[in-house]
């Protein structure tokens, strides 16, 4: 019996080397030699820097650190990683035999009469039966079903880990973007206040001149309308400021309230050059691409599981224990009972269920493969968009600065001409109504130029080479 058991075990271990189903291989991605908007491929990349070097504003730095510690979406992602790790342990447990405690108590009382047909003697007796022992069962992984299950569970764990890393990068981007938008709103508030003060001054002047009989009521009403519009614009921007502050507070895990920030013009300044690196590097650096690949790896392993389900399963079971009519006898002496068994079980007819499960697993793999390829294309596009935006917005900003300077001179000249009696109020009004929208547009362009760098850092998988402690602490 011992020889037979050893032979069965040796044979099962030998057969255990067989693994059905496809082995994972990364799909080929046709990466361009350089990003659009980039003259040639560069070895160095903007993504090699830590976010603490990219976002040099100390107040923004503090907000990002606070967000990485307190943001509830990130905490949820961390808990999701722990859940996936626990399920990975569940899958790994199938490698080992299960051991269960078996115990039971039975009390019988029988009364039998002599029966020539049953040949049962007369018996009027009560008996006890106590059972205690250990039972074990182990499935031999002949076809690699358990190994494929572990491969799938490990890939799913790594996918959630990459999802968490991607959420960290997205969170950093969202905080930086909201902060820069908030600073730009402060700049627009300043422009709106200047506009309001200018129209208020004009309205006061016209009211006095109207009282002296120098100008008509029409000029006063037009100045009053311009002043009311300027005040309405100021109130609208101040509302946007409050809403943006609330958004930042939620991102960093606070209740809505004011947010401390730097003076406009002193915030993050984009670097003069932003090397993007080689496009093929994105496949190794972007968390969302790496997450998509792990999902693809899991789908590949699940094809193997579906394939292994067509084959029979081989298991070993054993029982070791004691049987006694008295409780005191269970703790002494040699074991009374033992058993060892091997079993084969396999599908004969399932009504097409296994075939359908296999086809479904292949279809899920195809979906994951397309999603992986699409995530790579999306990454190439996002990098190219950010590069082009950074280049073009810099040129646009310079042109708008010239426009604002010229319009500011025109307002000064119009006021002088009006006070000298050489021009009407409408010339002053027209000059002012051209200047202040141009200043707002310049402010927005300046903001968008900085945001393009923020988006480029995220699109390149910024900070890919730093661990979690460095990300959270904000230092190398």
C-alpha positions as CSV (number, residue, x, y, z in Angstrom):
1,X,0.0,0.0,0.0
2,X,2.8,2.4,0.9
3,X,4.6,1.6,-2.4
4,X,1.4,2.2,-4.3
5,X,0.9,5.6,-2.6
6,X,4.4,6.6,-3.3
7,X,4.1,5.6,-6.9
8,X,0.9,7.6,-7.3
9,X,2.5,10.6,-5.7
10,X,5.6,10.4,-7.9
11,X,3.5,10.1,-11.1
12,X,1.3,13.0,-10.1
13,X,4.3,15.3,-9.5
14,X,5.8,14.2,-12.8
15,X,2.6,15.0,-14.7
16,X,2.3,18.3,-12.8
17,X,4.8,19.8,-15.1
18,X,2.1,20.0,-17.9
19,X,0.4,23.4,-18.2
20,X,-2.3,23.8,-20.9
21,X,-3.3,27.1,-22.4
22,X,-1.3,29.9,-24.0
23,X,1.8,31.4,-22.4
24,X,1.6,35.1,-22.2
25,X,3.5,37.2,-24.8
26,X,3.2,41.0,-25.0
27,X,1.5,42.1,-28.2
28,X,3.6,44.1,-30.6
29,X,2.9,47.8,-30.5
30,X,4.0,50.0,-33.5
31,X,5.5,52.9,-31.6
32,X,6.6,55.9,-33.7
33,X,10.3,56.8,-33.6
34,X,9.5,60.2,-32.1
35,X,6.4,62.0,-30.8
36,X,4.7,64.5,-33.0
37,X,5.9,67.9,-32.0
38,X,9.3,66.4,-31.1
39,X,12.1,66.7,-33.7
40,X,13.9,63.6,-32.8
41,X,13.8,60.8,-30.2
42,X,15.5,61.9,-27.0
43,X,17.0,59.5,-24.5
44,X,16.3,61.7,-21.5
45,X,12.7,62.3,-20.5
46,X,10.8,64.9,-18.5
47,X,9.2,62.0,-16.7
48,X,12.4,61.0,-15.0
49,X,12.0,63.9,-12.6
50,X,10.1,63.7,-9.4
51,X,7.0,65.8,-9.1
52,X,8.6,67.8,-6.3
53,X,11.1,69.1,-8.8
54,X,8.5,69.9,-11.4
55,X,6.1,71.7,-9.1
56,X,8.5,74.1,-7.4
57,X,5.9,76.3,-5.8
58,X,6.2,75.5,-2.0
59,X,2.4,76.0,-1.4
60,X,1.6,73.6,-4.3
61,X,4.2,71.2,-3.0
62,X,2.4,71.1,0.4
63,X,-1.0,70.6,-1.1
64,X,0.2,67.6,-3.2
65,X,1.8,66.0,-0.1
66,X,-1.5,66.5,1.8
67,X,-3.5,65.0,-1.1
68,X,-1.2,61.9,-1.3
69,X,-1.8,61.3,2.4
70,X,-5.5,62.2,2.8
71,X,-7.3,61.8,-0.5
72,X,-10.1,59.2,0.0
73,X,-10.1,58.0,-3.6
74,X,-6.5,57.1,-3.1
75,X,-7.2,55.4,0.1
76,X,-9.9,53.4,-1.6
77,X,-7.4,52.3,-4.3
78,X,-5.0,51.2,-1.6
79,X,-7.7,49.1,0.0
80,X,-8.5,47.6,-3.4
81,X,-4.8,46.6,-3.7
82,X,-5.0,44.9,-0.4
83,X,-8.1,43.1,-1.4
84,X,-6.4,41.8,-4.6
85,X,-3.4,40.7,-2.5
86,X,-5.8,38.7,-0.3
87,X,-7.4,37.0,-3.2
88,X,-3.9,36.2,-4.5
89,X,-3.3,34.4,-1.2
90,X,-6.6,32.5,-1.7
91,X,-5.4,31.3,-5.2
92,X,-2.0,30.3,-3.8
93,X,-3.6,28.2,-1.0
94,X,-4.7,25.7,-3.7
95,X,-1.1,24.5,-4.0
96,X,-1.3,23.0,-0.5
97,X,-3.5,20.2,0.9
98,X,-6.4,21.2,3.1
99,X,-6.5,19.6,6.6
100,X,-9.8,19.4,8.5
101,X,-10.7,18.2,11.9
102,X,-13.2,15.4,11.9
103,X,-15.1,14.6,15.1
104,X,-18.5,13.2,16.0
105,X,-20.5,11.5,18.7
106,X,-23.1,8.8,18.0
107,X,-25.5,7.0,20.5
108,X,-27.5,4.0,19.3
109,X,-30.2,1.9,21.0
110,X,-31.5,-1.1,19.1
111,X,-34.2,-3.7,19.8
112,X,-34.3,-6.6,17.4
113,X,-36.4,-9.7,17.6
114,X,-35.4,-13.1,16.2
115,X,-36.5,-13.2,12.6
116,X,-35.7,-16.3,10.5
117,X,-35.7,-14.1,7.3
118,X,-33.3,-11.5,8.7
119,X,-31.3,-13.7,11.0
120,X,-31.1,-10.9,13.6
121,X,-30.6,-11.9,17.2
122,X,-32.6,-10.3,20.0
123,X,-30.7,-7.2,21.3
124,X,-31.8,-4.5,23.7
125,X,-28.6,-2.5,24.1
126,X,-27.5,1.2,24.0
127,X,-24.1,1.9,22.5
128,X,-21.8,4.9,22.1
129,X,-19.5,5.7,19.2
130,X,-16.9,8.6,19.3
131,X,-14.8,9.6,16.3
132,X,-11.9,12.0,16.3
133,X,-9.3,12.5,13.6
134,X,-7.8,14.6,10.8
135,X,-8.7,14.4,7.2
136,X,-6.8,15.9,4.3
137,X,-7.4,16.5,0.6
138,X,-5.1,17.6,-2.1
139,X,-5.7,18.3,-5.8
140,X,-2.7,17.4,-8.0
141,X,-2.2,20.2,-10.6
142,X,-1.9,17.9,-13.6
143,X,-2.9,20.4,-16.3
144,X,-1.8,23.6,-14.7
145,X,-5.2,24.8,-13.6
146,X,-4.0,25.9,-10.2
147,X,-0.9,27.5,-11.7
148,X,-3.0,29.5,-14.2
149,X,-5.3,30.6,-11.4
150,X,-2.3,31.9,-9.5
151,X,-1.0,33.6,-12.6
152,X,-4.3,35.3,-13.1
153,X,-4.6,36.3,-9.5
154,X,-1.1,37.7,-9.4
155,X,-1.7,39.7,-12.6
156,X,-5.0,41.1,-11.2
157,X,-3.1,42.2,-8.1
158,X,-0.4,43.9,-10.2
159,X,-3.1,45.6,-12.2
160,X,-4.7,47.1,-9.1
161,X,-1.2,48.1,-8.0
162,X,-0.7,49.9,-11.3
163,X,-4.1,51.4,-11.0
164,X,-3.2,52.8,-7.6
165,X,0.0,54.3,-9.1
166,X,-1.9,55.7,-11.9
167,X,-4.4,57.3,-9.5
168,X,-1.5,58.8,-7.5
169,X,-0.2,60.4,-10.7
170,X,-3.7,61.6,-11.7
171,X,-4.2,63.0,-8.2
172,X,-0.9,65.0,-8.4
173,X,-2.0,66.3,-11.8
174,X,-5.5,67.3,-10.6
175,X,-4.1,69.1,-7.6
176,X,-1.6,71.0,-9.7
177,X,-4.1,71.8,-12.4
178,X,-6.7,73.1,-9.9
179,X,-4.0,75.1,-8.1
180,X,-2.8,76.8,-11.3
181,X,-6.4,77.5,-12.3
182,X,-7.0,79.0,-8.9
183,X,-4.0,81.3,-9.3
184,X,-5.1,82.3,-12.8
185,X,-8.5,83.2,-11.3
186,X,-6.8,85.5,-8.9
187,X,-5.2,87.1,-11.9
188,X,-8.6,87.5,-13.5
189,X,-10.0,88.9,-10.3
190,X,-7.3,91.6,-10.4
191,X,-8.0,92.4,-14.0
192,X,-11.8,92.5,-13.3
193,X,-11.2,94.9,-10.3
194,X,-9.1,97.1,-12.5
195,X,-11.8,97.1,-15.1
196,X,-14.5,97.9,-12.5
197,X,-12.4,100.7,-11.0
198,X,-11.8,102.2,-14.4
199,X,-15.4,102.2,-15.4
200,X,-16.4,103.5,-12.0
201,X,-13.9,106.4,-12.5
202,X,-15.3,107.1,-15.9
203,X,-18.9,107.0,-14.6
204,X,-18.0,109.5,-11.8
205,X,-16.3,111.8,-14.3
206,X,-19.3,111.7,-16.7
207,X,-21.8,112.2,-13.9
208,X,-19.9,115.4,-12.9
209,X,-19.6,116.6,-16.5
210,X,-23.3,115.9,-17.0
211,X,-24.2,117.9,-13.9
212,X,-22.2,120.7,-15.3
213,X,-24.0,120.5,-18.5
214,X,-21.0,119.5,-20.6
215,X,-22.1,116.1,-21.7
216,X,-25.4,114.4,-22.5
217,X,-27.3,111.9,-20.4
218,X,-26.5,109.2,-23.0
219,X,-22.8,109.1,-22.0
220,X,-23.7,108.7,-18.4
221,X,-26.0,105.8,-19.0
222,X,-23.5,104.1,-21.2
223,X,-20.8,104.5,-18.5
224,X,-23.3,103.2,-15.9
225,X,-24.0,100.1,-18.0
226,X,-20.3,99.4,-18.5
227,X,-19.8,99.7,-14.7
228,X,-22.6,97.3,-14.0
229,X,-21.3,94.7,-16.5
230,X,-17.8,95.0,-14.9
231,X,-19.2,94.4,-11.4
232,X,-21.2,91.4,-12.6
233,X,-18.0,89.9,-14.2
234,X,-16.1,90.4,-10.9
235,X,-18.8,88.7,-8.9
236,X,-18.8,85.8,-11.4
237,X,-15.1,85.3,-11.2
238,X,-15.2,85.5,-7.3
239,X,-17.8,82.7,-7.4
240,X,-15.4,80.6,-9.6
241,X,-12.6,81.2,-7.1
242,X,-14.7,79.9,-4.2
243,X,-15.7,76.8,-6.2
244,X,-12.2,76.1,-7.3
245,X,-11.0,76.4,-3.6
246,X,-13.6,73.9,-2.7
247,X,-12.4,71.5,-5.4
248,X,-8.8,71.7,-4.1
249,X,-10.0,71.1,-0.5
250,X,-11.8,67.9,-1.5
251,X,-8.8,66.7,-3.5
252,X,-6.6,67.1,-0.4
253,X,-9.1,65.6,1.9
254,X,-10.3,68.7,3.7
255,X,-13.7,70.3,4.2
256,X,-14.4,73.1,1.8
257,X,-12.8,76.4,2.7
258,X,-10.1,78.9,1.7
259,X,-6.8,77.7,0.1
260,X,-3.5,79.4,0.6
261,X,-1.7,80.1,-2.6
262,X,1.1,82.1,-4.1
263,X,0.8,85.5,-5.7
264,X,0.0,85.4,-9.4
265,X,3.1,85.4,-11.5
266,X,5.2,83.6,-8.9
267,X,3.8,80.2,-9.4
268,X,5.4,77.3,-11.4
269,X,7.2,78.5,-14.5
270,X,7.6,75.9,-17.2
271,X,11.2,74.8,-18.0
272,X,12.6,76.1,-21.3
273,X,13.0,72.6,-22.7
274,X,10.9,69.5,-21.9
275,X,12.5,66.3,-23.4
276,X,9.8,63.7,-24.0
277,X,12.1,60.6,-24.4
278,X,11.5,57.7,-26.7
279,X,7.8,56.7,-27.4
280,X,8.5,53.0,-26.8
281,X,9.4,53.9,-23.2
282,X,5.8,54.7,-22.5
283,X,5.0,51.0,-22.5
284,X,7.1,50.6,-19.4
285,X,6.4,53.9,-17.7
286,X,2.7,54.8,-18.0
287,X,0.7,53.2,-15.1
288,X,-2.4,52.9,-17.2
289,X,-0.6,51.0,-20.0
290,X,1.0,48.7,-17.4
291,X,-2.4,48.1,-15.8
292,X,-3.8,47.2,-19.2
293,X,-1.0,44.8,-19.8
294,X,-1.6,43.0,-16.4
295,X,-5.3,42.7,-17.3
296,X,-4.2,41.2,-20.6
297,X,-1.9,38.7,-18.7
298,X,-4.8,37.8,-16.4
299,X,-7.1,37.2,-19.4
300,X,-4.4,35.0,-21.0
301,X,-4.1,32.9,-17.8
302,X,-7.9,32.5,-17.7
303,X,-7.8,30.9,-21.1
304,X,-5.5,28.2,-19.6
305,X,-8.0,27.7,-16.7
306,X,-10.9,27.2,-19.1
307,X,-8.7,24.8,-21.2
308,X,-7.8,22.8,-18.1
309,X,-11.4,22.4,-17.1
310,X,-11.8,20.0,-20.1
311,X,-9.4,17.5,-18.4
312,X,-10.0,15.3,-15.4
313,X,-8.9,16.3,-12.0
314,X,-6.8,14.0,-9.8
315,X,-7.0,14.2,-6.0
316,X,-5.6,12.5,-3.0
317,X,-7.5,12.2,0.3
318,X,-6.4,10.7,3.6
319,X,-8.0,10.1,7.1
320,X,-6.2,9.4,10.3
321,X,-8.0,9.1,13.7
322,X,-9.6,7.0,16.4
323,X,-12.9,5.4,16.9
324,X,-13.9,4.5,20.5
325,X,-17.0,3.8,22.5
326,X,-15.5,5.9,25.4
327,X,-14.1,9.4,25.4
328,X,-11.1,8.5,27.6
329,X,-9.9,5.9,25.0
330,X,-9.5,8.6,22.2
331,X,-6.4,10.1,23.8
332,X,-4.4,6.9,24.4
333,X,-3.0,4.0,22.4
334,X,-2.4,3.8,18.7
335,X,-4.7,5.1,16.0
336,X,-7.7,3.0,15.3
337,X,-8.4,4.0,11.7
338,X,-6.7,5.4,8.7
339,X,-7.6,5.6,5.1
340,X,-5.8,6.8,1.8
341,X,-7.6,7.2,-1.5
342,X,-7.0,8.6,-4.9
343,X,-9.7,9.9,-7.2
344,X,-10.2,10.9,-10.8
345,X,-13.1,13.1,-11.9
346,X,-13.7,14.7,-15.2
347,X,-16.4,16.1,-17.4
348,X,-18.3,13.7,-19.7
349,X,-21.2,15.8,-20.9
350,X,-21.8,19.5,-19.9
351,X,-24.2,20.6,-22.6
352,X,-21.6,22.8,-24.2
353,X,-20.9,24.8,-20.9
354,X,-17.1,24.2,-21.0
355,X,-16.8,25.1,-24.7
356,X,-18.8,28.3,-24.1
357,X,-16.6,29.2,-21.1
358,X,-13.5,28.7,-23.2
359,X,-14.8,30.8,-26.1
360,X,-15.8,33.5,-23.6
361,X,-12.2,33.5,-22.1
362,X,-10.8,33.9,-25.5
363,X,-13.1,36.8,-26.2
364,X,-12.2,38.5,-22.9
365,X,-8.5,38.1,-23.9
366,X,-9.2,39.7,-27.3
367,X,-10.9,42.6,-25.6
368,X,-8.0,43.1,-23.2
369,X,-5.6,43.0,-26.1
370,X,-7.5,45.7,-28.0
371,X,-7.7,47.8,-24.8
372,X,-4.0,47.5,-24.3
373,X,-3.3,48.6,-27.9
374,X,-5.8,51.5,-27.5
375,X,-4.2,52.7,-24.3
376,X,-0.8,52.8,-26.0
377,X,-2.3,54.9,-28.9
378,X,-4.0,57.2,-26.4
379,X,-0.7,57.7,-24.6
380,X,1.1,58.6,-27.8
381,X,-1.6,61.1,-28.6
382,X,-1.7,62.7,-25.1
383,X,2.1,63.3,-25.2
384,X,1.9,64.7,-28.7
385,X,-1.0,67.0,-27.7
386,X,0.9,68.3,-24.7
387,X,4.1,68.9,-26.7
388,X,2.3,70.8,-29.4
389,X,0.3,72.8,-26.8
390,X,3.5,73.8,-25.0
391,X,5.1,75.0,-28.2
392,X,2.2,76.8,-29.7
393,X,0.9,78.4,-26.5
394,X,4.3,80.0,-25.8
395,X,4.1,81.7,-29.2
396,X,0.5,82.7,-28.7
397,X,1.3,84.2,-25.3
398,X,4.0,86.4,-26.7
399,X,1.7,87.7,-29.4
400,X,-1.0,88.4,-26.8
401,X,1.4,90.3,-24.6
402,X,2.1,92.6,-27.5
403,X,-1.6,93.0,-28.1
404,X,-2.3,93.9,-24.5
405,X,0.5,96.4,-24.4
406,X,-0.8,98.1,-27.5
407,X,-4.3,98.2,-26.2
408,X,-3.2,99.6,-22.9
409,X,-1.5,102.5,-24.8
410,X,-4.6,103.0,-26.8
411,X,-6.7,103.5,-23.6
412,X,-4.2,106.0,-22.3
413,X,-4.2,107.9,-25.6
414,X,-8.1,107.8,-25.9
415,X,-8.4,109.3,-22.4
416,X,-6.0,112.1,-23.2
417,X,-7.8,112.9,-26.4
418,X,-11.2,112.8,-24.6
419,X,-10.0,115.2,-21.9
420,X,-8.5,117.4,-24.5
421,X,-11.8,117.6,-26.4
422,X,-10.3,115.8,-29.4
423,X,-12.4,112.6,-29.1
424,X,-15.8,111.4,-27.9
425,X,-16.5,109.1,-24.9
426,X,-17.2,106.2,-27.3
427,X,-13.5,106.2,-28.3
428,X,-12.5,105.7,-24.7
429,X,-15.2,103.1,-24.1
430,X,-14.2,101.2,-27.2
431,X,-10.5,101.1,-26.1
432,X,-11.4,99.9,-22.6
433,X,-13.8,97.2,-23.9
434,X,-11.0,95.9,-26.1
435,X,-8.3,96.0,-23.4
436,X,-9.9,94.1,-20.5
437,X,-11.0,91.0,-22.5
438,X,-7.5,90.9,-24.1
439,X,-6.0,90.8,-20.6
440,X,-8.3,88.0,-19.6
441,X,-7.4,86.0,-22.7
442,X,-3.7,86.6,-21.9
443,X,-4.2,85.3,-18.4
444,X,-5.9,82.2,-19.7
445,X,-3.2,81.5,-22.2
446,X,-0.5,81.8,-19.6
447,X,-2.5,79.3,-17.4
448,X,-2.9,76.9,-20.3
449,X,0.8,77.1,-21.1
450,X,1.6,75.9,-17.6
451,X,-1.2,73.3,-17.7
452,X,0.4,71.9,-20.8
453,X,3.5,71.0,-18.8
454,X,1.4,69.5,-16.1
455,X,-0.4,67.3,-18.7
456,X,2.9,66.4,-20.4
457,X,4.3,65.2,-17.1
458,X,1.3,63.0,-16.5
459,X,1.2,61.8,-20.1
460,X,4.8,60.7,-19.9
461,X,4.2,58.7,-16.7
462,X,6.1,61.2,-14.6
463,X,7.9,59.9,-11.5
464,X,7.8,56.3,-12.8
465,X,11.3,55.5,-11.4
466,X,10.5,56.6,-7.8
467,X,9.0,54.4,-5.1
468,X,5.8,55.1,-3.1
469,X,7.7,56.5,-0.1
470,X,9.5,59.0,-2.3
471,X,6.2,60.0,-3.9
472,X,4.4,60.5,-0.6
473,X,7.3,62.2,1.1
474,X,8.1,64.4,-1.9
475,X,11.8,63.8,-2.1
476,X,14.4,61.5,-3.5
